[in-house]
Amino acid sequence: MIPTLKRILPHPLWQLTRDAYDSFRRLPELPAAYFHPWRRESIRRLAALKDVHKGKRAFIIGNGPSLKRTDTSKLKNEITFGMNRIYLAFPEWGFTTTYLCVTNDLVVEQFVDDINALTIPKFIAWRSHRHFNPQLLITQLPTFVYTTYTGPRFATDVRGRVWEGATVTNLALQLAFHMGIEKAILIGVDHNFADKGEANKTVVSQGDDPNHFMPNYFGKGVKWQLPDLDTSEIGYALARDAYRKARREVVDATVGGKLTIFPKVEYESLFRRVCW
């Protein structure tokens, strides 16, 4: 029905119809997404983070195999956004990322204990709040972000609704913008998966994981969802345009990455000092 409407309706009317439909789909999530005590605390925290890193740069670290070919030791004193199970690398690195972002409910469902054990600030999709023990003190809980699957947009203020764009990287880009980051640098965002299939389909890993930087990232028996690279690119394009409009930038320093939305830069060049 929706594809048919898109074909027959004038573009402005199609957009209005789509937005109304998207809003209707989100109704069951309200009002808890704004008024639940955990979300009220999260909104307060997010307000305090507005422009906290104004004018600075940050690295948004994906979990692709290219991360093993990236000298992450250079990131120790940088602002960094890690995603999903990036914490598996912390023992080897000897330091943690500044922040952790998780939007996929399967990741939270299966690894909530790992996430709880981390002492860094964590940003988790609101739909996954049910996996956290209600007996936890509010100070022990992550910051919950109201992320949605519908209504493509780029949120410059993440206290309200944030579109996921089929990848946690898009949440990290929106959080970085909210915090005032002037230059967001992607690494480990390979945008290329060995496993192919229907986008967003839930599968169970049958062995070592070839799609991420460690074989046990989504190892045998772990449930995960196949990527939706097309939707991810829509989100990336929205991010690129929002940063440019604000006279900021997103660049891609992923070693051998397949993503073409952002300008490419050489990773090592980001750490060269200019000698006068």
Backbone torsions as a table, in degrees:
resi	resn	phi	psi	omega
1	MET	NA	-46.8	-178.0
2	ILE	-62.7	-47.8	176.6
3	PRO	-57.9	-35.9	179.7
4	THR	-65.1	-45.5	178.1
5	LEU	-59.7	-39.4	-179.3
6	LYS	-61.5	-34.7	-178.4
7	ARG	-74.2	-35.9	-170.9
8	ILE	-96.3	-21.0	-177.0
9	LEU	-90.0	144.2	170.9
10	PRO	-57.9	149.8	-172.4
11	HIS	-54.6	-47.2	179.8
12	PRO	-60.8	-39.2	179.4
13	LEU	-70.4	-35.6	176.5
14	TRP	-62.0	-44.5	179.4
15	GLN	-61.2	-42.7	178.7
16	LEU	-62.8	-43.5	179.2
17	THR	-64.0	-45.2	179.6
18	ARG	-60.5	-45.9	-178.2
19	ASP	-64.6	-37.6	178.3
20	ALA	-65.8	-41.6	178.4
21	TYR	-64.4	-43.8	178.3
22	ASP	-60.2	-43.0	179.9
23	SER	-63.4	-40.0	178.7
24	PHE	-61.9	-41.4	-179.6
25	ARG	-63.9	-27.9	-177.4
26	ARG	-87.4	-7.9	-175.9
27	LEU	-53.9	-41.8	-178.7
28	PRO	-61.6	-21.2	-178.8
29	GLU	-79.0	-13.5	-177.4
30	LEU	-100.0	154.9	0.2
31	PRO	-88.8	1.7	-174.6
32	ALA	-57.4	-33.0	-177.9
33	ALA	-62.3	-16.7	178.3
34	TYR	-117.9	-27.2	-169.8
35	PHE	-115.6	-7.7	174.3
36	HIS	-60.7	141.0	-178.7
37	PRO	-53.7	-37.5	179.4
38	TRP	-66.0	-38.7	179.3
39	ARG	-73.5	-35.6	177.9
40	ARG	-61.0	-41.4	176.8
41	GLU	-65.8	-39.2	179.1
42	SER	-63.9	-41.7	178.0
43	ILE	-61.9	-39.9	177.5
44	ARG	-61.7	-44.7	179.6
45	ARG	-63.1	-43.5	-178.8
46	LEU	-64.6	-35.7	177.0
47	ALA	-62.4	-39.7	-179.9
48	ALA	-67.9	-22.2	-178.8
49	LEU	-90.0	-4.7	-179.0
50	LYS	-59.5	120.1	178.1
51	ASP	61.8	23.1	-178.9
52	VAL	-65.0	-26.2	178.8
53	HIS	-115.6	35.1	-174.2
54	LYS	-55.5	129.1	175.9
55	GLY	82.2	0.4	-177.0
56	LYS	-99.8	173.5	176.2
57	ARG	-106.8	158.7	177.9
58	ALA	-147.3	150.2	176.8
59	PHE	-103.9	128.1	175.8
60	ILE	-104.1	113.6	-167.1
61	ILE	-102.4	110.5	173.0
62	GLY	-77.9	177.9	-173.2
63	ASN	-115.0	21.5	-178.9
64	GLY	-70.9	164.5	178.8
65	PRO	-56.8	-26.8	-178.9
66	SER	-62.2	-17.8	179.8
67	LEU	-61.8	-27.9	178.4
68	LYS	-71.6	-17.0	178.6
69	ARG	-105.2	18.1	-178.5
70	THR	-118.4	131.2	-179.5
71	ASP	-77.6	85.1	-176.5
72	THR	-72.2	-11.5	178.0
73	SER	-60.8	-24.2	179.7
74	LYS	-70.3	-11.2	-174.3
75	LEU	-93.9	0.2	-172.3
76	LYS	-54.5	-39.0	-176.6
77	ASN	-107.8	18.1	178.4
78	GLU	-98.7	160.5	169.9
79	ILE	-77.3	125.3	-174.0
80	THR	-134.1	139.2	173.7
81	PHE	-110.9	111.1	174.8
82	GLY	-95.1	162.0	-174.3
83	MET	-136.8	145.0	175.8
84	ASN	50.5	-116.4	-173.5
85	ARG	-98.0	30.7	177.8
86	ILE	-57.6	-24.0	-177.9
87	TYR	-61.6	-17.5	176.1
88	LEU	-61.7	-23.7	-179.1
89	ALA	-87.5	-13.2	-173.2
90	PHE	-58.2	-43.3	179.6
91	PRO	-59.2	-40.4	179.3
92	GLU	-70.1	-39.9	-178.7
93	TRP	-69.4	-37.3	-174.7
94	GLY	85.3	8.9	175.4
95	PHE	-155.5	166.9	-179.9
96	THR	-108.6	164.7	169.6
97	THR	-72.1	161.2	178.6
98	THR	-67.3	-40.4	-177.3
99	TYR	-135.4	161.8	173.5
100	LEU	-128.8	135.2	178.1
101	CYS	-121.9	135.1	176.5
102	VAL	-141.0	124.9	175.3
103	THR	-114.7	-23.8	-174.2
104	ASN	-78.3	123.4	-175.7
105	ASP	-65.4	-32.1	179.3
106	LEU	-65.0	-34.8	178.1
107	VAL	-64.7	-46.2	-179.9
108	VAL	-65.8	-45.3	-178.8
109	GLU	-55.5	-43.0	-174.3
110	GLN	-88.1	-22.7	-172.6
111	PHE	-129.6	28.3	-178.0
112	VAL	-60.8	-34.5	179.6
113	ASP	-65.8	-40.1	175.5
114	ASP	-60.0	-45.4	-178.0
115	ILE	-64.1	-43.5	178.9
116	ASN	-60.5	-33.4	-176.3
117	ALA	-72.9	-18.1	-179.1
118	LEU	-75.8	139.7	-177.7
119	THR	-100.7	2.1	178.3
120	ILE	-84.0	159.3	176.2
121	PRO	-60.9	133.4	-175.8
122	LYS	-124.1	137.2	178.4
123	PHE	-117.7	116.0	-171.6
124	ILE	-122.3	142.7	176.6
125	ALA	-60.1	134.7	-176.4
126	TRP	-56.5	-36.1	-177.8
127	ARG	-59.6	-21.4	-177.7
128	SER	-90.8	6.0	-177.5
129	HIS	-63.7	-23.0	-178.3
130	ARG	-66.5	-15.5	-179.9
131	HIS	-84.8	-5.5	-178.4
132	PHE	-99.4	139.5	-177.1
133	ASN	-61.6	121.5	-179.6
134	PRO	-65.3	-12.7	178.6
135	GLN	-82.4	-9.9	178.7
136	LEU	-65.1	143.5	173.6
137	LEU	-64.6	148.6	-177.8
138	ILE	-61.2	-27.5	178.3
139	THR	-72.4	-17.2	179.8
140	GLN	-90.6	-7.4	-175.7
141	LEU	-88.3	154.1	173.9
142	PRO	-71.7	174.5	172.0
143	THR	-86.7	123.1	-177.1
144	PHE	-95.0	126.1	179.5
145	VAL	-106.3	133.1	-178.8
146	TYR	-79.5	88.3	179.9
147	THR	-97.4	149.8	-179.8
148	THR	-135.6	161.9	178.0
149	TYR	-89.8	-20.2	-171.0
150	THR	-110.3	162.7	176.7
151	GLY	73.5	69.7	-178.0
152	PRO	-53.9	127.3	178.9
153	ARG	-165.9	163.9	172.6
154	PHE	-114.1	119.9	-178.2
155	ALA	-88.7	117.8	176.0
156	THR	-84.2	-12.8	174.6
157	ASP	-131.7	115.4	-170.5
158	VAL	-91.7	12.7	175.9
159	ARG	-70.5	-27.2	178.1
160	GLY	-97.5	-145.9	-176.6
161	ARG	-74.4	139.5	-180.0
162	VAL	-127.8	123.2	177.9
163	TRP	-78.6	133.2	-175.4
164	GLU	-75.6	-33.0	-178.7
165	GLY	60.3	32.1	171.8
166	ALA	64.2	13.7	176.2
167	THR	-159.3	140.8	178.4
168	VAL	-63.4	-21.3	177.4
169	THR	-60.1	-35.3	178.6
170	ASN	-68.1	-34.0	172.9
171	LEU	-63.3	-45.4	-179.0
172	ALA	-60.0	-40.0	178.6
173	LEU	-63.8	-37.7	179.6
174	GLN	-73.9	-38.1	175.4
175	LEU	-63.0	-42.9	-179.7
176	ALA	-62.0	-41.7	177.8
177	PHE	-62.0	-47.7	178.7
178	HIS	-54.4	-38.0	-178.2
179	MET	-82.1	-0.2	175.1
180	GLY	91.8	8.9	-178.9
181	ILE	-58.4	130.3	-179.3
182	GLU	-88.5	-34.5	-179.7
183	LYS	-133.3	111.9	177.6
184	ALA	-98.8	128.5	-174.8
185	ILE	-117.4	119.3	178.6
186	LEU	-88.0	134.4	167.9
187	ILE	-136.7	154.2	179.2
188	GLY	68.5	11.0	178.0
189	VAL	-97.2	79.2	-172.9
190	ASP	-67.6	-30.4	-179.7
191	HIS	55.5	40.2	-176.8
192	ASN	-158.7	124.4	-176.4
193	PHE	-123.3	138.7	176.3
194	ALA	-68.3	-38.4	-180.0
195	ASP	-81.5	128.9	-179.5
196	LYS	-115.8	158.4	177.4
197	GLY	155.6	-170.7	-177.3
198	GLU	-62.6	127.9	-178.1
199	ALA	-56.4	134.7	175.9
200	ASN	72.2	3.7	178.3
201	LYS	-68.8	134.7	178.1
202	THR	-81.4	127.8	178.7
203	VAL	-129.6	166.8	177.4
204	VAL	-115.4	126.1	-178.8
205	SER	-63.3	136.7	-178.3
206	GLN	-102.4	-0.1	-178.2
207	GLY	-179.7	-151.8	179.3
208	ASP	-60.8	148.1	-176.1
209	ASP	-91.1	113.8	179.1
210	PRO	-88.6	-3.9	-171.5
211	ASN	-96.0	-7.9	-175.6
212	HIS	-132.5	178.9	-169.6
213	PHE	-77.2	-9.7	176.4
214	MET	-135.2	142.6	-177.4
215	PRO	-64.8	-22.1	179.7
216	ASN	-98.4	11.3	-179.4
217	TYR	-57.3	-61.3	166.6
218	PHE	-117.7	72.2	-176.0
219	GLY	-74.3	-174.5	-174.9
220	LYS	-53.0	130.1	177.4
221	GLY	90.3	-6.5	-178.9
222	VAL	-85.2	134.7	175.4
223	LYS	-84.6	135.4	175.0
224	TRP	-151.9	170.1	-176.8
225	GLN	-111.0	136.1	177.2
226	LEU	-63.6	146.9	-173.0
227	PRO	-70.8	155.5	173.8
228	ASP	-119.2	82.0	-172.5
229	LEU	-69.0	-31.7	-179.7
230	ASP	-64.9	-46.8	179.0
231	THR	-66.9	-37.3	176.4
232	SER	-56.3	-41.0	-177.7
233	GLU	-68.1	-31.3	174.5
234	ILE	-61.8	-45.4	178.1
235	GLY	-63.7	-41.4	179.2
236	TYR	-62.8	-41.0	179.5
237	ALA	-64.7	-39.5	176.2
238	LEU	-62.7	-41.0	178.3
239	ALA	-64.2	-46.7	179.0
240	ARG	-54.7	-47.2	-176.2
241	ASP	-69.5	-37.4	179.8
242	ALA	-66.6	-42.1	178.5
243	TYR	-64.7	-43.8	-179.8
244	ARG	-62.6	-42.1	-180.0
245	LYS	-60.4	-33.3	179.3
246	ALA	-89.5	8.4	-178.3
247	ARG	61.0	38.3	172.7
248	ARG	-118.6	-174.8	-179.8
249	GLU	-152.5	154.6	169.7
250	VAL	-119.7	129.4	176.3
251	VAL	-126.0	158.9	-175.7
252	ASP	-116.4	111.5	179.0
253	ALA	-108.0	17.5	178.3
254	THR	-61.7	130.8	179.2
255	VAL	-71.8	112.6	178.3
256	GLY	70.3	18.0	-177.9
257	GLY	-67.3	153.1	-177.3
258	LYS	-97.6	-3.6	-179.3
259	LEU	-72.7	136.2	-176.6
260	THR	-119.8	7.6	-175.1
261	ILE	-74.2	-37.6	-173.8
262	PHE	-106.8	154.4	174.3
263	PRO	-58.7	140.8	179.6
264	LYS	-89.6	141.2	172.6
265	VAL	-134.9	153.8	176.5
266	GLU	-80.8	129.5	-175.7
267	TYR	-54.9	-49.9	-175.8
268	GLU	-61.6	-28.9	-177.9
269	SER	-66.6	-19.3	-178.4
270	LEU	-73.7	-9.7	-176.2
271	PHE	-119.6	6.1	179.1
272	ARG	-78.7	134.2	177.1
273	ARG	-93.0	139.3	178.5
274	VAL	-83.2	125.7	179.6
275	CYS	-99.6	131.8	-179.5
276	TRP	-105.9	NA	NA
